[in-house]
Amino acid sequence: MPEHLTTAAEPLTLASALEACPLIAVLRWITPEEIEDVTAVLVEAGFRLIEVPLNSPDPLNSIERIARRFGDEALIGAGTVMKPADVARVRDAGGRLIVMPHADTAVVRSAREHKMACFPGVFTPTEGFAALEAGADGLKVFPAEAISPPVLKAWRAVFADTIPLLPTGGITPDVVAGWVAAGASGFGIGGNLYRPGRNPREIRDIAAAFVAAWRAAAPSIRENLDKG
């Protein structure tokens, strides 16, 4: 196994990861035995943010494995982080990314104290602004199915373009363009990308479709910023 964490290479920053491909792969229920093969095809396809939810089997083992192998190519971390104490556990496993289903500001502050990127889950602008005040790096707009692009467009009237908004939940390649036009900065992608039993070859093809959809839609972000 390559010892990436001990090389002289500069670790990938959040800004670099978001610029390269702001899609977070949510690998819920993945096992340590399959994590490296799945992560390899995701990184090959262009993904630069990988999340292992803490309700997966032995998640810290999985995080440690891929942080060691892919830590200079992708920002590795945990999702479904519910408690401040979990942040340190993820950091100790080599993780540098914290993703949450909720907007607990204590967890956000813990991530900031440990110098880890943090995307709390928010459903309202009130939650979003409180999370940003606590130190969040961006917002996981969740569940996206219940919010819709028109609602996100309204959010963009009050959230600056520099604040990453990542809809998560029910995202497929064919809806990416509509969300981007409404103001999405990227996406969290779970069951439509990875699910238990899906083989790496199939995951590679799906990941490539998501990356292609993002790259096709991304120019509209620049156009909207230029108009502003």
Secondary structure, 3 states (H helix, E strand, C coil): CCCHHHCCCCCCCHHHHHHHCCEEEECCCCCHHHHHHHHHHHHHHCCCEEEEECCCCCHHHHHHHHHHHHCCCCEEEEECCCCHHHHHHHHHCCCCEEECCCCCHHHHHHHHHCCCEEECEECCHHHHHHHHHHCCCCEEECCHHHCHHHHHHHHCCCCCCCCCEEEECCCCHHHHHHHHHHCCCCEEECCCCCCCCCCHHHHHHHHHHHHHHHHHHCHHHHHHHHHC
